[in-house]
């Protein structure tokens, strides 16, 4: 079975390399991960002092700059929703493009992107169910840990934290994979949201060892890619440091220096571009593993028969 993972990654690398137009979708696929990371860190356990500091800072901001804070918060929320919707459209578009590429069918990129918009309600519903459950599990697991930290029971909190992580990891893997597979069922096989979630759980139960190995390989690839991106950013920043006339000391950097600001902005663009490529590669891997291991199967117990996959 290891050959399947190797085949999938090699095929995904070929797709990512030859179809560079998909990188533009990767720019929006990043925001799905950013949104998830933001919510996870928000729901992560905090001690009482941290909670008090956050509450005091927010109160002070609202009291001194109330209208500005409210307007800024509204803009951030609206922007987050827009980027999240574009993330859903990019997911649907990438699914269709990869599927058509495998079938050697003609692809019209912008037409496919426009068609991806019609899957927003279904993908949003699947995302809400799966990640809503993830956040609920995270909250339930983190609440007692935070309580122990506040009570200065460090040993018990650490032990419970490790136990909670061991419980949370498979929950996150299962539900995030359900989100991926259910989305593929909706987009590629026109399955209803309820049936897509049910069938996804059944599929994952049959092929979970393969999926776990693929997830581990992609995690290792992500770590190596991030290390490489950081090194590239450092190399890019060095000339700007030299040109600015500053010593090579991170503490001595002046953010008011136009040269340093240009270097930081350039580094950010490079980071965004390379991260988009890695995100595209990861999503393509999950689409390919789905197409490789399952095949369509009619099931007629619905008023309008649906096509759902079964394990090959």
Backbone torsions as a table, in degrees:
resi	resn	phi	psi	omega
1	UNK	NA	-20.8	179.0
2	UNK	-60.5	-29.0	179.9
3	UNK	-63.3	-29.7	179.9
4	UNK	-65.3	-46.4	179.2
5	UNK	-62.6	-42.6	178.8
6	UNK	-61.9	-43.4	179.9
7	UNK	-62.9	-43.1	-178.5
8	UNK	-63.7	-47.0	-177.9
9	UNK	-65.3	-42.1	178.5
10	UNK	-63.4	-42.5	179.5
11	UNK	-65.5	-40.0	178.7
12	UNK	-66.0	-39.3	176.7
13	UNK	-61.4	-40.3	178.4
14	UNK	-64.6	-43.9	177.9
15	UNK	-59.5	-49.3	-176.4
16	UNK	-63.9	-35.0	-178.4
17	UNK	-75.1	-41.5	-173.5
18	UNK	-86.7	-27.3	-177.6
19	UNK	-110.7	72.9	-175.7
20	UNK	-66.1	-18.9	178.2
21	UNK	-63.1	-23.3	179.2
22	UNK	-69.4	-19.4	179.1
23	UNK	-61.7	-31.0	178.8
24	UNK	-63.7	-34.5	174.9
25	UNK	-68.3	-35.3	179.6
26	UNK	-60.3	-30.6	178.1
27	UNK	-59.5	-34.4	-179.7
28	UNK	-91.1	-25.2	175.8
29	UNK	-64.7	-28.3	178.2
30	UNK	-58.8	-39.7	-172.0
31	UNK	-67.6	-23.6	173.7
32	UNK	-63.3	-44.0	178.4
33	UNK	-68.0	-39.1	178.5
34	UNK	-62.5	-42.4	-179.2
35	UNK	-63.8	-42.7	179.1
36	UNK	-64.7	-44.4	-180.0
37	UNK	-60.9	-41.8	179.7
38	UNK	-61.7	-44.7	-178.9
39	UNK	-67.5	-39.1	179.9
40	UNK	-64.8	-44.9	179.3
41	UNK	-67.0	-30.9	178.1
42	UNK	-67.4	-38.9	-177.8
43	UNK	-88.4	-2.8	-179.1
44	UNK	-68.4	152.7	-176.3
45	UNK	-65.5	138.8	176.9
46	UNK	-130.4	145.7	177.7
47	UNK	-76.0	171.4	-174.2
48	UNK	-62.9	-36.5	-179.8
49	UNK	-63.3	-42.9	177.8
50	UNK	-62.6	-42.8	178.8
51	UNK	-62.3	-42.3	179.4
52	UNK	-64.7	-41.3	-179.9
53	UNK	-63.2	-44.1	179.1
54	UNK	-62.5	-44.8	-179.7
55	UNK	-62.9	-42.2	179.3
56	UNK	-65.2	-42.3	179.7
57	UNK	-62.9	-44.3	179.5
58	UNK	-64.6	-41.7	179.5
59	UNK	-62.5	-43.1	180.0
60	UNK	-64.8	-41.2	179.0
61	UNK	-63.3	-44.5	-178.8
62	UNK	-65.4	-38.6	-178.5
63	UNK	-69.3	-38.9	-175.9
64	UNK	-87.6	-37.5	-176.4
65	UNK	-135.5	57.8	-173.0
66	UNK	-57.7	-53.6	-176.2
67	UNK	-64.7	-39.0	179.9
68	UNK	-65.4	-42.1	-179.9
69	UNK	-64.6	-44.6	-178.7
70	UNK	-64.2	-43.5	179.7
71	UNK	-65.0	-43.4	179.2
72	UNK	-63.7	-42.0	178.6
73	UNK	-62.7	-40.6	179.1
74	UNK	-64.4	-41.8	179.3
75	UNK	-63.3	-42.9	179.9
76	UNK	-63.1	-43.2	-179.5
77	UNK	-64.8	-45.0	179.4
78	UNK	-62.7	-44.4	179.0
79	UNK	-62.6	-40.3	179.6
80	UNK	-63.1	-41.7	179.0
81	UNK	-64.9	-42.2	179.9
82	UNK	-62.4	-47.4	-179.5
83	UNK	-65.2	-34.6	178.4
84	UNK	-66.4	-41.2	177.5
85	UNK	-64.8	-38.8	177.3
86	UNK	-67.5	-32.4	174.3
87	UNK	-62.1	-43.1	179.0
88	UNK	-65.0	-42.6	178.3
89	UNK	-63.2	-41.2	179.5
90	UNK	-64.1	-39.5	176.8
91	UNK	-59.7	-50.3	-178.3
92	UNK	-62.2	-42.3	-178.9
93	UNK	-63.5	-43.6	-179.5
94	UNK	-64.0	-39.4	177.8
95	UNK	-58.6	-48.1	-177.6
96	UNK	-66.1	-42.8	-178.1
97	UNK	-63.1	-45.1	179.8
98	UNK	-65.2	-42.9	180.0
99	UNK	-62.1	-44.2	179.0
100	UNK	-67.7	-34.9	178.6
101	UNK	-64.4	-41.7	177.8
102	UNK	-62.7	-40.1	-179.6
103	UNK	-82.1	0.3	-179.3
104	UNK	57.7	40.2	176.8
105	UNK	-96.6	152.7	178.9
106	UNK	-64.8	144.8	-176.2
107	UNK	-125.3	126.8	171.0
108	UNK	-109.4	106.2	-168.9
109	UNK	-56.2	-56.2	-174.2
110	UNK	-68.8	-32.2	175.6
111	UNK	-65.2	-40.1	178.6
112	UNK	-65.1	-40.2	178.7
113	UNK	-63.1	-42.0	178.3
114	UNK	-64.3	-38.6	178.2
115	UNK	-66.4	-29.2	-179.5
116	UNK	-63.0	-22.2	-178.1
117	UNK	-65.7	-28.1	-176.5
118	UNK	-72.2	-12.4	179.8
119	UNK	-95.5	3.4	-178.6
120	UNK	-57.2	-48.4	-177.6
121	UNK	-60.0	-43.3	-178.6
122	UNK	-68.0	-45.5	-179.4
123	UNK	-66.3	-36.2	177.7
124	UNK	-65.5	-39.5	179.5
125	UNK	-66.0	-43.6	178.5
126	UNK	-63.3	-43.3	179.3
127	UNK	-61.2	-43.2	-178.8
128	UNK	-63.2	-40.9	-179.1
129	UNK	-68.8	-49.9	-174.4
130	UNK	-70.8	-52.0	-177.4
131	UNK	-77.8	-23.8	171.2
132	UNK	-62.5	-41.5	176.9
133	UNK	-66.8	-38.1	177.8
134	UNK	-61.9	-46.5	-178.8
135	UNK	-67.0	-34.6	176.4
136	UNK	-64.8	-45.5	178.2
137	UNK	-61.9	-41.3	179.3
138	UNK	-62.7	-42.7	180.0
139	UNK	-64.7	-44.5	-178.9
140	UNK	-65.1	-35.9	-179.7
141	UNK	-77.8	-33.4	-175.0
142	UNK	-84.5	-24.2	-177.1
143	UNK	-58.4	-51.4	178.9
144	UNK	-65.0	-30.3	177.9
145	UNK	-65.5	-45.5	177.6
146	UNK	-62.2	-37.9	178.1
147	UNK	-62.6	-42.5	179.5
148	UNK	-66.6	-38.6	177.4
149	UNK	-62.2	-42.3	179.5
150	UNK	-64.7	-30.6	179.2
151	UNK	-85.0	6.2	179.6
152	UNK	64.1	21.1	177.0
153	UNK	-90.2	73.9	-171.6
154	UNK	-63.2	-44.9	-177.5
155	UNK	-62.6	-48.6	179.8
156	UNK	-63.5	-38.7	-180.0
157	UNK	-65.6	-40.4	178.9
158	UNK	-65.1	-44.9	179.0
159	UNK	-61.6	-45.8	179.7
160	UNK	-66.8	-33.4	178.7
161	UNK	-65.0	-42.7	177.9
162	UNK	-64.8	-42.8	178.0
163	UNK	-62.8	-43.2	178.9
164	UNK	-62.6	-38.0	178.3
165	UNK	-64.4	-40.9	178.5
166	UNK	-64.9	-29.7	177.8
167	UNK	-80.9	-40.0	-174.6
168	UNK	-71.6	-35.7	-175.5
169	UNK	-56.2	-52.4	178.8
170	UNK	-66.8	-31.1	176.7
171	UNK	-63.4	-45.8	179.8
172	UNK	-63.8	-43.3	-179.8
173	UNK	-61.5	-47.5	-178.0
174	UNK	-61.0	-51.0	-173.5
175	UNK	-72.3	-35.8	177.2
176	UNK	-68.6	-34.4	176.3
177	UNK	-71.0	-37.2	174.3
178	UNK	-60.3	-41.8	177.6
179	UNK	-58.2	-42.5	-179.8
180	UNK	-68.2	-51.1	-176.1
181	UNK	-68.3	-40.4	179.0
182	UNK	-63.6	-38.1	176.1
183	UNK	-62.4	-40.9	177.8
184	UNK	-64.2	-39.0	178.6
185	UNK	-64.5	-41.5	-179.7
186	UNK	-66.3	-45.9	-174.0
187	UNK	-76.6	-45.8	-173.0
188	UNK	-90.1	-27.1	-175.5
189	UNK	-121.1	3.1	176.0
190	UNK	56.4	38.0	177.8
191	UNK	-83.8	148.9	177.9
192	UNK	-68.3	161.8	-177.6
193	UNK	-60.4	-46.7	-178.0
194	UNK	-61.8	-48.0	-179.4
195	UNK	-67.5	-33.0	-179.8
196	UNK	-64.3	-39.9	178.6
197	UNK	-68.7	-43.6	-179.3
198	UNK	-63.1	-47.1	-178.1
199	UNK	-67.1	-36.5	179.3
200	UNK	-61.3	-43.7	178.7
201	UNK	-60.9	-41.2	179.1
202	UNK	-64.7	-43.7	179.3
203	UNK	-63.2	-46.0	-178.9
204	UNK	-62.6	-36.8	178.0
205	UNK	-61.8	-27.1	-178.2
206	UNK	-88.2	-28.6	-173.5
207	UNK	-125.1	20.3	-174.2
208	UNK	-59.7	-33.8	178.8
209	UNK	-61.1	-39.0	178.2
210	UNK	-65.5	-42.0	-178.4
211	UNK	-67.3	-38.0	178.5
212	UNK	-64.4	-42.9	179.5
213	UNK	-64.2	-40.0	177.7
214	UNK	-64.6	-41.2	179.7
215	UNK	-62.4	-39.4	179.0
216	UNK	-66.0	-43.7	178.4
217	UNK	-61.9	-41.6	179.6
218	UNK	-69.2	-33.9	176.4
219	UNK	-64.4	-44.8	177.4
220	UNK	-61.8	-41.5	178.3
221	UNK	-63.2	-39.2	179.3
222	UNK	-65.0	-42.0	-179.8
223	UNK	-64.1	-46.4	178.9
224	UNK	-63.4	-40.3	179.1
225	UNK	-63.7	-41.8	-179.5
226	UNK	-64.9	-40.6	176.4
227	UNK	-60.7	-45.0	178.7
228	UNK	-62.0	-40.9	-179.9
229	UNK	-64.6	-41.0	179.1
230	UNK	-63.6	-41.8	178.6
231	UNK	-63.2	-43.4	178.8
232	UNK	-62.3	-41.8	177.9
233	UNK	-60.9	-42.1	179.6
234	UNK	-62.6	-42.3	179.3
235	UNK	-63.7	-39.9	179.0
236	UNK	-65.4	-37.3	-175.2
237	UNK	-74.4	-26.7	-176.5
238	UNK	-55.6	-49.3	179.1
239	UNK	-58.8	-36.3	179.3
240	UNK	-67.5	-35.7	177.3
241	UNK	-64.4	-43.6	-179.6
242	UNK	-64.5	-44.0	-178.9
243	UNK	-66.2	-29.7	-177.9
244	UNK	-74.6	-13.5	179.7
245	UNK	79.4	9.3	179.5
246	UNK	-89.8	153.1	174.1
247	UNK	-67.5	155.6	-179.2
248	UNK	-77.5	73.7	-178.4
249	UNK	-141.0	115.1	-176.4
250	UNK	-59.0	-32.9	-178.4
251	UNK	-68.1	-28.3	-176.4
252	UNK	-86.3	0.4	-179.3
253	UNK	-62.6	137.1	174.8
254	UNK	-108.2	114.8	-178.6
255	UNK	-70.2	-10.5	177.0
256	UNK	-82.5	-8.6	179.8
257	UNK	-74.5	123.1	179.2
258	UNK	-58.9	-34.9	-179.2
259	UNK	-66.5	-44.4	179.5
260	UNK	-65.5	-40.8	177.8
261	UNK	-61.9	-39.4	177.0
262	UNK	-63.7	-40.1	178.7
263	UNK	-65.3	-42.4	179.0
264	UNK	-64.0	-42.4	179.5
265	UNK	-64.7	-42.3	177.5
266	UNK	-62.7	-43.8	178.2
267	UNK	-61.8	-37.4	179.0
268	UNK	-65.6	-41.9	178.7
269	UNK	-63.0	-41.7	178.0
270	UNK	-64.3	-43.5	178.0
271	UNK	-59.6	-45.4	-179.2
272	UNK	-62.6	-44.3	-178.7
273	UNK	-65.2	-46.8	-178.7
274	UNK	-67.8	-37.1	177.9
275	UNK	-66.0	-35.4	176.9
276	UNK	-62.8	-40.6	178.4
277	UNK	-63.9	-45.1	-179.7
278	UNK	-64.6	-41.7	179.1
279	UNK	-63.7	-41.0	176.8
280	UNK	-61.5	-44.0	179.1
281	UNK	-59.9	-44.2	-179.1
282	UNK	-63.5	-45.6	-179.7
283	UNK	-64.6	-38.9	178.7
284	UNK	-63.7	-38.6	178.4
285	UNK	-58.1	-44.6	-179.0
286	UNK	-69.5	-34.7	176.6
287	UNK	-66.3	-43.0	-178.4
288	UNK	-67.2	-37.7	179.7
289	UNK	-66.5	-34.7	175.8
290	UNK	-64.8	-48.8	-178.5
291	UNK	-66.6	-28.4	-178.3
292	UNK	-76.8	-36.8	-168.8
293	UNK	-102.8	-10.2	-179.8
294	UNK	-126.8	159.3	178.0
295	UNK	-139.6	154.9	-178.0
296	UNK	-64.4	146.3	175.6
297	UNK	-146.7	129.0	179.4
298	UNK	-74.0	140.1	168.3
299	UNK	-135.6	128.4	-161.8
300	UNK	-103.5	13.2	-175.8
301	UNK	-88.0	18.8	177.2
302	UNK	-117.0	153.4	177.0
303	UNK	-53.5	-39.9	173.9
304	UNK	-117.0	105.4	-173.6
305	UNK	-52.8	136.7	178.6
306	UNK	-107.9	161.6	174.6
307	UNK	-108.2	119.5	177.5
308	UNK	-124.4	155.0	-177.1
309	UNK	-86.5	158.4	170.4
310	UNK	-131.6	157.3	-178.1
311	UNK	-65.8	134.7	179.3
312	UNK	-67.7	NA	NA
